[in-house]
């Protein structure tokens, strides 16, 4: 028969199974950091497509934008009042003319043939620059081109809209 000290030692060795499990903080922090990095990466790519300095044209008869199911090729066209020239950019890369973007547009269209071009032009950009850009899109075999405008007809409402024949986003 076991002595009382041996019984105490056996009792101490038993694992307490009736207690609540401990909450592990470290794995939860790891998961949250991974999620945060994921959302930061997604957000930064979308922000690069939009130039906050552009003042989009107002269109009182435009239709609201539909959510895109594919990645659009967003082309920002800004107007330089000092030099009276248009500045084109795709994903933060600047181009001096619409023709200089043809290779980039063709490459992006080849990667994603269902993508359309969304033109975000400043309201002061001359029509000839937009016509050149549309011709460049045609040369790159891109058939769907839409325009980003604001709904409101001059009241500075920052609601993205599309022209009557298509869709666009702000």
Secondary structure, 3 states (H helix, E strand, C coil): CCCHHHHHHHHHHCCCCCCCCCCCHHHHHHHHHHHHHHHHHHHHHHHHCCCCCCCECEECCCEECCCCCCCCEEEEEEEECCCCEEEEEECCEEECCCHHHHHHHHHHHHHCCCCCEEEEEECCCCHHHHHHHHHHHHHCCCCCEEECEEECCCCCCCCEEECCCCCCCC
